[in-house]
Amino acid sequence: MFDIRDYPQALAVSQAATLSDDDYRRLYRQSVDDPDTFWAEQAKRLDWFKPWAHVQQCDLKTGQA
């Protein structure tokens, strides 16, 4: 489906990253394989005025809204 490749990173960015390469690859893979779960977990890091009901309102695989 997707090919995970290594892309060059700016030194400052890579030094500031708190994720190991393995953690990054795991999260990236989850974002591709199961985007609803991935984004629901990421959304927990934010404060919301009211709880959201849907992670997404479109189909990311087909591009249909």
C-alpha positions, 0 to 999 in steps of 0.5 A: 500500500505505502512505502515507508522511506527515510527522508533527510531531516534538518539536524535541528529537527532531528535533535529536537524530536522526542520519538525514537526512529522505531516509535516514529515508524510505528506511529506512521504505520498506524496513521496509514493502516488505521487513521481513525484510531491514530487521529483519535489518540492524537486528538486526546492531546488537545483541549476541546470546547465540546467532545467531538463525535467523529474523527473524520467526515470523509473517506481518506482512501477514496477522497470522498467527503 
